[in-house]
Amino acid sequence: MQQYRGFPLGVADASVVALAERLKAPGVATLDHRHFRAIKPLHVPALTLLP
């Protein structure tokens, strides 16, 4: 959350990113592509967004 201060990232979205990083998952299922495209996770260059 501190890394994206000022960005409209909610707690639920931040939790999904944190879980993806912890599990080293390359993708997440979301309908919120606009916010997730801006995220730079630690384990991959960008998350694969499904669907």
PyMOL Python script that loads the backbone (N, CA, C, O; Angstrom):
from pymol import cmd

cmd.read_pdbstr("""\
ATOM      1  N   MET A   1       0.826  -1.183   0.000  1.00  0.00           N
ATOM      2  CA  MET A   1       0.000   0.000   0.000  1.00  0.00           C
ATOM      3  C   MET A   1       0.879   1.259   0.000  1.00  0.00           C
ATOM      4  O   MET A   1       0.527   2.255  -0.632  1.00  0.00           O
ATOM      5  N   GLN A   2       2.008   1.223   0.696  1.00  0.00           N
ATOM      6  CA  GLN A   2       2.877   2.406   0.742  1.00  0.00           C
ATOM      7  C   GLN A   2       3.488   2.695  -0.619  1.00  0.00           C
ATOM      8  O   GLN A   2       3.674   3.856  -0.983  1.00  0.00           O
ATOM      9  N   GLN A   3       3.801   1.648  -1.374  1.00  0.00           N
ATOM     10  CA  GLN A   3       4.410   1.832  -2.692  1.00  0.00           C
ATOM     11  C   GLN A   3       3.456   2.567  -3.632  1.00  0.00           C
ATOM     12  O   GLN A   3       3.904   3.336  -4.482  1.00  0.00           O
ATOM     13  N   TYR A   4       2.178   2.349  -3.496  1.00  0.00           N
ATOM     14  CA  TYR A   4       1.181   2.947  -4.386  1.00  0.00           C
ATOM     15  C   TYR A   4       0.363   4.018  -3.687  1.00  0.00           C
ATOM     16  O   TYR A   4      -0.813   4.204  -3.998  1.00  0.00           O
ATOM     17  N   ARG A   5       0.967   4.713  -2.760  1.00  0.00           N
ATOM     18  CA  ARG A   5       0.300   5.811  -2.068  1.00  0.00           C
ATOM     19  C   ARG A   5      -0.138   6.853  -3.096  1.00  0.00           C
ATOM     20  O   ARG A   5       0.639   7.221  -3.977  1.00  0.00           O
ATOM     21  N   GLY A   6      -1.361   7.321  -2.986  1.00  0.00           N
ATOM     22  CA  GLY A   6      -1.888   8.287  -3.930  1.00  0.00           C
ATOM     23  C   GLY A   6      -2.549   7.641  -5.140  1.00  0.00           C
ATOM     24  O   GLY A   6      -3.212   8.320  -5.924  1.00  0.00           O
ATOM     25  N   PHE A   7      -2.372   6.338  -5.296  1.00  0.00           N
ATOM     26  CA  PHE A   7      -3.008   5.595  -6.380  1.00  0.00           C
ATOM     27  C   PHE A   7      -4.288   4.977  -5.827  1.00  0.00           C
ATOM     28  O   PHE A   7      -4.281   4.482  -4.700  1.00  0.00           O
ATOM     29  N   PRO A   8      -5.383   4.987  -6.580  1.00  0.00           N
ATOM     30  CA  PRO A   8      -6.649   4.480  -6.046  1.00  0.00           C
ATOM     31  C   PRO A   8      -6.691   2.952  -5.968  1.00  0.00           C
ATOM     32  O   PRO A   8      -7.484   2.310  -6.657  1.00  0.00           O
ATOM     33  N   LEU A   9      -5.840   2.384  -5.130  1.00  0.00           N
ATOM     34  CA  LEU A   9      -5.772   0.941  -4.950  1.00  0.00           C
ATOM     35  C   LEU A   9      -6.381   0.610  -3.603  1.00  0.00           C
ATOM     36  O   LEU A   9      -5.878   1.043  -2.567  1.00  0.00           O
ATOM     37  N   GLY A  10      -7.457  -0.152  -3.612  1.00  0.00           N
ATOM     38  CA  GLY A  10      -8.138  -0.498  -2.378  1.00  0.00           C
ATOM     39  C   GLY A  10      -7.448  -1.629  -1.639  1.00  0.00           C
ATOM     40  O   GLY A  10      -6.522  -2.256  -2.154  1.00  0.00           O
ATOM     41  N   VAL A  11      -7.905  -1.874  -0.449  1.00  0.00           N
ATOM     42  CA  VAL A  11      -7.332  -2.929   0.388  1.00  0.00           C
ATOM     43  C   VAL A  11      -7.538  -4.297  -0.261  1.00  0.00           C
ATOM     44  O   VAL A  11      -6.645  -5.143  -0.213  1.00  0.00           O
ATOM     45  N   ALA A  12      -8.692  -4.519  -0.860  1.00  0.00           N
ATOM     46  CA  ALA A  12      -8.958  -5.814  -1.502  1.00  0.00           C
ATOM     47  C   ALA A  12      -8.000  -6.045  -2.671  1.00  0.00           C
ATOM     48  O   ALA A  12      -7.443  -7.135  -2.805  1.00  0.00           O
ATOM     49  N   ASP A  13      -7.805  -5.038  -3.511  1.00  0.00           N
ATOM     50  CA  ASP A  13      -6.880  -5.172  -4.641  1.00  0.00           C
ATOM     51  C   ASP A  13      -5.453  -5.370  -4.165  1.00  0.00           C
ATOM     52  O   ASP A  13      -4.723  -6.192  -4.719  1.00  0.00           O
ATOM     53  N   ALA A  14      -5.051  -4.638  -3.159  1.00  0.00           N
ATOM     54  CA  ALA A  14      -3.703  -4.786  -2.607  1.00  0.00           C
ATOM     55  C   ALA A  14      -3.512  -6.187  -2.022  1.00  0.00           C
ATOM     56  O   ALA A  14      -2.426  -6.759  -2.117  1.00  0.00           O
ATOM     57  N   SER A  15      -4.551  -6.728  -1.425  1.00  0.00           N
ATOM     58  CA  SER A  15      -4.480  -8.078  -0.869  1.00  0.00           C
ATOM     59  C   SER A  15      -4.303  -9.112  -1.978  1.00  0.00           C
ATOM     60  O   SER A  15      -3.549 -10.072  -1.816  1.00  0.00           O
ATOM     61  N   VAL A  16      -4.988  -8.923  -3.097  1.00  0.00           N
ATOM     62  CA  VAL A  16      -4.843  -9.841  -4.236  1.00  0.00           C
ATOM     63  C   VAL A  16      -3.412  -9.800  -4.762  1.00  0.00           C
ATOM     64  O   VAL A  16      -2.835 -10.845  -5.064  1.00  0.00           O
ATOM     65  N   VAL A  17      -2.841  -8.621  -4.873  1.00  0.00           N
ATOM     66  CA  VAL A  17      -1.457  -8.488  -5.350  1.00  0.00           C
ATOM     67  C   VAL A  17      -0.490  -9.137  -4.359  1.00  0.00           C
ATOM     68  O   VAL A  17       0.426  -9.852  -4.764  1.00  0.00           O
ATOM     69  N   ALA A  18      -0.690  -8.894  -3.080  1.00  0.00           N
ATOM     70  CA  ALA A  18       0.182  -9.483  -2.059  1.00  0.00           C
ATOM     71  C   ALA A  18       0.105 -11.006  -2.083  1.00  0.00           C
ATOM     72  O   ALA A  18       1.125 -11.681  -1.949  1.00  0.00           O
ATOM     73  N   LEU A  19      -1.083 -11.541  -2.252  1.00  0.00           N
ATOM     74  CA  LEU A  19      -1.249 -12.993  -2.318  1.00  0.00           C
ATOM     75  C   LEU A  19      -0.603 -13.555  -3.585  1.00  0.00           C
ATOM     76  O   LEU A  19       0.044 -14.602  -3.535  1.00  0.00           O
ATOM     77  N   ALA A  20      -0.771 -12.878  -4.709  1.00  0.00           N
ATOM     78  CA  ALA A  20      -0.135 -13.321  -5.950  1.00  0.00           C
ATOM     79  C   ALA A  20       1.386 -13.328  -5.804  1.00  0.00           C
ATOM     80  O   ALA A  20       2.052 -14.252  -6.271  1.00  0.00           O
ATOM     81  N   GLU A  21       1.936 -12.302  -5.157  1.00  0.00           N
ATOM     82  CA  GLU A  21       3.384 -12.262  -4.934  1.00  0.00           C
ATOM     83  C   GLU A  21       3.830 -13.395  -4.024  1.00  0.00           C
ATOM     84  O   GLU A  21       4.834 -14.054  -4.296  1.00  0.00           O
ATOM     85  N   ARG A  22       3.098 -13.624  -2.956  1.00  0.00           N
ATOM     86  CA  ARG A  22       3.473 -14.670  -2.004  1.00  0.00           C
ATOM     87  C   ARG A  22       3.421 -16.058  -2.641  1.00  0.00           C
ATOM     88  O   ARG A  22       4.289 -16.894  -2.391  1.00  0.00           O
ATOM     89  N   LEU A  23       2.393 -16.299  -3.470  1.00  0.00           N
ATOM     90  CA  LEU A  23       2.233 -17.603  -4.124  1.00  0.00           C
ATOM     91  C   LEU A  23       2.984 -17.686  -5.452  1.00  0.00           C
ATOM     92  O   LEU A  23       2.991 -18.729  -6.106  1.00  0.00           O
ATOM     93  N   LYS A  24       3.617 -16.573  -5.845  1.00  0.00           N
ATOM     94  CA  LYS A  24       4.340 -16.478  -7.115  1.00  0.00           C
ATOM     95  C   LYS A  24       3.420 -16.823  -8.290  1.00  0.00           C
ATOM     96  O   LYS A  24       3.832 -17.470  -9.253  1.00  0.00           O
ATOM     97  N   ALA A  25       2.180 -16.381  -8.187  1.00  0.00           N
ATOM     98  CA  ALA A  25       1.193 -16.592  -9.250  1.00  0.00           C
ATOM     99  C   ALA A  25       1.401 -15.536 -10.335  1.00  0.00           C
ATOM    100  O   ALA A  25       1.469 -14.345 -10.031  1.00  0.00           O
ATOM    101  N   PRO A  26       1.503 -15.955 -11.582  1.00  0.00           N
ATOM    102  CA  PRO A  26       1.743 -14.990 -12.653  1.00  0.00           C
ATOM    103  C   PRO A  26       0.504 -14.219 -13.079  1.00  0.00           C
ATOM    104  O   PRO A  26       0.613 -13.211 -13.778  1.00  0.00           O
ATOM    105  N   GLY A  27      -0.673 -14.678 -12.667  1.00  0.00           N
ATOM    106  CA  GLY A  27      -1.896 -14.011 -13.095  1.00  0.00           C
ATOM    107  C   GLY A  27      -2.948 -13.952 -12.020  1.00  0.00           C
ATOM    108  O   GLY A  27      -2.899 -14.690 -11.036  1.00  0.00           O
ATOM    109  N   VAL A  28      -3.901 -13.064 -12.220  1.00  0.00           N
ATOM    110  CA  VAL A  28      -5.032 -12.926 -11.309  1.00  0.00           C
ATOM    111  C   VAL A  28      -6.305 -12.744 -12.127  1.00  0.00           C
ATOM    112  O   VAL A  28      -6.269 -12.195 -13.228  1.00  0.00           O
ATOM    113  N   ALA A  29      -7.414 -13.200 -11.591  1.00  0.00           N
ATOM    114  CA  ALA A  29      -8.715 -12.987 -12.210  1.00  0.00           C
ATOM    115  C   ALA A  29      -9.294 -11.697 -11.647  1.00  0.00           C
ATOM    116  O   ALA A  29      -9.448 -11.544 -10.435  1.00  0.00           O
ATOM    117  N   THR A  30      -9.612 -10.776 -12.544  1.00  0.00           N
ATOM    118  CA  THR A  30     -10.140  -9.491 -12.118  1.00  0.00           C
ATOM    119  C   THR A  30     -10.944  -8.847 -13.236  1.00  0.00           C
ATOM    120  O   THR A  30     -10.708  -9.104 -14.416  1.00  0.00           O
ATOM    121  N   LEU A  31     -11.880  -8.022 -12.857  1.00  0.00           N
ATOM    122  CA  LEU A  31     -12.594  -7.191 -13.822  1.00  0.00           C
ATOM    123  C   LEU A  31     -12.051  -5.774 -13.799  1.00  0.00           C
ATOM    124  O   LEU A  31     -12.465  -4.934 -14.598  1.00  0.00           O
ATOM    125  N   ASP A  32     -11.121  -5.504 -12.882  1.00  0.00           N
ATOM    126  CA  ASP A  32     -10.547  -4.175 -12.689  1.00  0.00           C
ATOM    127  C   ASP A  32      -9.194  -4.078 -13.404  1.00  0.00           C
ATOM    128  O   ASP A  32      -8.164  -3.878 -12.760  1.00  0.00           O
ATOM    129  N   HIS A  33      -9.198  -4.219 -14.716  1.00  0.00           N
ATOM    130  CA  HIS A  33      -7.948  -4.232 -15.479  1.00  0.00           C
ATOM    131  C   HIS A  33      -7.204  -2.911 -15.401  1.00  0.00           C
ATOM    132  O   HIS A  33      -5.973  -2.898 -15.417  1.00  0.00           O
ATOM    133  N   ARG A  34      -7.913  -1.814 -15.317  1.00  0.00           N
ATOM    134  CA  ARG A  34      -7.253  -0.492 -15.307  1.00  0.00           C
ATOM    135  C   ARG A  34      -6.293  -0.368 -14.129  1.00  0.00           C
ATOM    136  O   ARG A  34      -5.163   0.086 -14.309  1.00  0.00           O
ATOM    137  N   HIS A  35      -6.711  -0.756 -12.940  1.00  0.00           N
ATOM    138  CA  HIS A  35      -5.842  -0.638 -11.771  1.00  0.00           C
ATOM    139  C   HIS A  35      -4.737  -1.699 -11.770  1.00  0.00           C
ATOM    140  O   HIS A  35      -3.591  -1.401 -11.434  1.00  0.00           O
ATOM    141  N   PHE A  36      -5.076  -2.928 -12.144  1.00  0.00           N
ATOM    142  CA  PHE A  36      -4.084  -4.000 -12.085  1.00  0.00           C
ATOM    143  C   PHE A  36      -3.012  -3.870 -13.157  1.00  0.00           C
ATOM    144  O   PHE A  36      -1.912  -4.391 -12.974  1.00  0.00           O
ATOM    145  N   ARG A  37      -3.287  -3.196 -14.268  1.00  0.00           N
ATOM    146  CA  ARG A  37      -2.249  -2.972 -15.279  1.00  0.00           C
ATOM    147  C   ARG A  37      -1.160  -2.043 -14.759  1.00  0.00           C
ATOM    148  O   ARG A  37      -0.017  -2.122 -15.210  1.00  0.00           O
ATOM    149  N   ALA A  38      -1.490  -1.175 -13.827  1.00  0.00           N
ATOM    150  CA  ALA A  38      -0.519  -0.209 -13.300  1.00  0.00           C
ATOM    151  C   ALA A  38       0.370  -0.805 -12.210  1.00  0.00           C
ATOM    152  O   ALA A  38       1.364  -0.190 -11.824  1.00  0.00           O
ATOM    153  N   ILE A  39       0.030  -1.977 -11.716  1.00  0.00           N
ATOM    154  CA  ILE A  39       0.776  -2.615 -10.625  1.00  0.00           C
ATOM    155  C   ILE A  39       2.022  -3.304 -11.174  1.00  0.00           C
ATOM    156  O   ILE A  39       1.964  -3.992 -12.193  1.00  0.00           O
ATOM    157  N   LYS A  40       3.129  -3.115 -10.503  1.00  0.00           N
ATOM    158  CA  LYS A  40       4.384  -3.795 -10.836  1.00  0.00           C
ATOM    159  C   LYS A  40       4.724  -4.748  -9.694  1.00  0.00           C
ATOM    160  O   LYS A  40       5.364  -4.344  -8.723  1.00  0.00           O
ATOM    161  N   PRO A  41       4.300  -6.020  -9.802  1.00  0.00           N
ATOM    162  CA  PRO A  41       4.582  -6.970  -8.723  1.00  0.00           C
ATOM    163  C   PRO A  41       6.075  -7.295  -8.643  1.00  0.00           C
ATOM    164  O   PRO A  41       6.832  -7.049  -9.582  1.00  0.00           O
ATOM    165  N   LEU A  42       6.470  -7.840  -7.522  1.00  0.00           N
ATOM    166  CA  LEU A  42       7.885  -8.135  -7.296  1.00  0.00           C
ATOM    167  C   LEU A  42       8.372  -9.387  -8.025  1.00  0.00           C
ATOM    168  O   LEU A  42       9.563  -9.510  -8.309  1.00  0.00           O
ATOM    169  N   HIS A  43       7.473 -10.308  -8.329  1.00  0.00           N
ATOM    170  CA  HIS A  43       7.886 -11.620  -8.843  1.00  0.00           C
ATOM    171  C   HIS A  43       7.801 -11.765 -10.361  1.00  0.00           C
ATOM    172  O   HIS A  43       8.399 -12.686 -10.918  1.00  0.00           O
ATOM    173  N   VAL A  44       7.081 -10.888 -11.036  1.00  0.00           N
ATOM    174  CA  VAL A  44       6.973 -10.921 -12.502  1.00  0.00           C
ATOM    175  C   VAL A  44       6.944  -9.481 -13.004  1.00  0.00           C
ATOM    176  O   VAL A  44       6.611  -8.577 -12.237  1.00  0.00           O
ATOM    177  N   PRO A  45       7.284  -9.243 -14.272  1.00  0.00           N
ATOM    178  CA  PRO A  45       7.252  -7.870 -14.787  1.00  0.00           C
ATOM    179  C   PRO A  45       5.857  -7.267 -14.771  1.00  0.00           C
ATOM    180  O   PRO A  45       5.700  -6.070 -14.533  1.00  0.00           O
ATOM    181  N   ALA A  46       4.835  -8.093 -15.023  1.00  0.00           N
ATOM    182  CA  ALA A  46       3.447  -7.632 -14.984  1.00  0.00           C
ATOM    183  C   ALA A  46       2.552  -8.846 -14.753  1.00  0.00           C
ATOM    184  O   ALA A  46       2.887  -9.960 -15.154  1.00  0.00           O
ATOM    185  N   LEU A  47       1.435  -8.622 -14.116  1.00  0.00           N
ATOM    186  CA  LEU A  47       0.490  -9.701 -13.883  1.00  0.00           C
ATOM    187  C   LEU A  47      -0.296  -9.996 -15.161  1.00  0.00           C
ATOM    188  O   LEU A  47      -0.651  -9.083 -15.907  1.00  0.00           O
ATOM    189  N   THR A  48      -0.560 -11.267 -15.402  1.00  0.00           N
ATOM    190  CA  THR A  48      -1.468 -11.663 -16.460  1.00  0.00           C
ATOM    191  C   THR A  48      -2.873 -11.509 -15.905  1.00  0.00           C
ATOM    192  O   THR A  48      -3.198 -12.066 -14.857  1.00  0.00           O
ATOM    193  N   LEU A  49      -3.704 -10.753 -16.610  1.00  0.00           N
ATOM    194  CA  LEU A  49      -5.046 -10.458 -16.112  1.00  0.00           C
ATOM    195  C   LEU A  49      -6.062 -11.352 -16.815  1.00  0.00           C
ATOM    196  O   LEU A  49      -6.128 -11.399 -18.044  1.00  0.00           O
ATOM    197  N   LEU A  50      -6.833 -12.044 -16.028  1.00  0.00           N
ATOM    198  CA  LEU A  50      -7.862 -12.952 -16.525  1.00  0.00           C
ATOM    199  C   LEU A  50      -9.217 -12.455 -16.094  1.00  0.00           C
ATOM    200  O   LEU A  50      -9.269 -11.908 -14.992  1.00  0.00           O
ATOM    201  N   PRO A  51     -10.244 -12.558 -16.753  1.00  0.00           N
ATOM    202  CA  PRO A  51     -10.465 -12.838 -18.149  1.00  0.00           C
ATOM    203  C   PRO A  51     -10.137 -11.657 -18.994  1.00  0.00           C
ATOM    204  O   PRO A  51     -10.267 -11.717 -20.217  1.00  0.00           O
TER     205      PRO A  51
END
""", "prot")
cmd.dss("prot")
cmd.show_as("cartoon", "prot")
cmd.util.cbc("prot")
cmd.orient("prot")
